[in-house]
């Protein structure tokens, strides 16, 4: 049998075939190699692989009894060493340069010999005919020598440029490639086989990013179709470049892969005493956790019986307890803080908004739990596993920089609202509502909004499943003018010597919207807010729009304006603005209306604030 053949392969000279980038700073690399095997044992040594390789993840396929080859051993190791700039392309260029330098030296010597020989000739040694023949040959040879020297110098200069380029590439390279895989393959006969090498590397990442493109017509009206460019930034410092590779992006995190089925353990209830609760029927006493009470004297027998009744109300394990004692019913609570109250109120005056907040801490939703334990929420959800295939081939060098690749270009239908918060900023913003009817799940990431090929803003997108709705802003429309004005008037209540003098301040807010566009704005939303107070000495009462007083949160109601109150025909429905509470507990409300082309509308809100005359109340 012949000796073992050794086949050396430099991975850097063979491009990566495909890459799957995972969400756990890892990537699966696939390479293919074609080798000529001889009958018997063959050793295949693949060098210059990423130093971040997971040595336990190496897999080789393509050797099987079907083609008469058998894989008998695979070893992956990471060698010691550092990047050598003389290796690879730079080494080849330096070798070629050294050859040209020696060639130029030979040409220079040739020219020097020719000149010295010509200097040694004189008229006594050669006839004129011989001298003429020599001079012609001297000139011709000199020209040939000069041309050869110039050609060599130009080639040396070009090689110097290439060496500088390769050195610059080497400085940009992040990571190292010192891993080596050795495989032993036995072949029945001499044959040529293409095999596949797969392994996991670290130091990679990818993140979704988006560009949203929208257009406007000649009249300035935004198009009802937008284009979302679904992209991803990919970076890696593995030490090996991914050149012209098929790229797949995955949300799978290999670190989170379940290796064994988790064990379900018993769940025990931990019981502690609430030391702040003074309404308990009995309190714990020092001593052992289990003890006996002495028999009570006859005069206390009734009380002991009552205590026994309470003690038997404790539930048994997985059993039911005795029903609790009936509790007194709570008094009716007003239904709204700015509007209607229940008929149980004994106050004849309609109380539209006494806004003292209840004592105790409040959560962000405004709900007061007092001393009760706040509700806990436990949610476990299966991690999503999505893959996105990048069309075409991609080249991601090992430079640590973010390289943007395109996953898909999606087209969506959209509806546009014109939204303004004039109290904060007198501008009208265009908000688009989009339904994700594509086959893609949109992962959280930044969005660059492009309107008519001009950068508008930067925003973010949340996790959007298929058929979910998401929103984005196209900036403001300078052709829609908004003004906000608020005036106040103070009157005093109570003037006697023993009267409780109070200030009643009436605030009137006027919002004007002027449309300079040649088309009507049908979905105009104006947002505003009533002031809030935690001080029970201050009351806020809403007077206008009166329709909002009885409105339920989230329900639009029509507002009858003075100029349209006489004509309530059905064809005048769009002339009425609508209003709703967006969050009544925080005083937030909004108007919905339309404004025709080259037209102007006006909205008015009125509220009163009543406070003792010795109190100074301010708000934004």
Secondary structure, DSSP 8 states (H G I E B T S, - for coil): ----EEEEEEGGGS---EEEE-TTSEEEEEEEEEEEE-SEEEEEEEEEE-TTB-GGG-EEES--GGGTEEEEEEEEEE------TTSTHHHHHHHHHHHHHHHHHHHHHHHHHHHHHHHT--TTTS-HHHHHHHHHHHHHHHHHHHHHHHHHHHHHHHHHHHHHHHHHHHHH--S---EEEEEEEEESSSEEEEEEEEEEEESEEEEEEEEEEE-B-TTS-B-SEEEEEEEEEEEE-SSS-EEEEEEEEE---GGG---S--------------TT----SS---SS-SS-------GGGHHHHHHHHHHHTTS--TTS---------------S-SSS---TT---SS---------SS-B-TTS-B-TTS--------------EEE-SS-EEE-SSS--EEEEEEEEEEEEEEEEEEETTTEEEEEEEEEEE--SSS-B-SEEEEEEETTEEEEEEEE--B-TT-EEEEEEEE-TTEEEEEEEEEEEEEE--STTS--EEEEEEEEEEEEEE-SSS-EEEEEEEEE------TTEEEEEEESGGGTS--BT--EEE--GGGSS---GGGGGGSEEEEEEEGGGTEEEEEEEE-TT-EEEEEEEEEEEEETT------
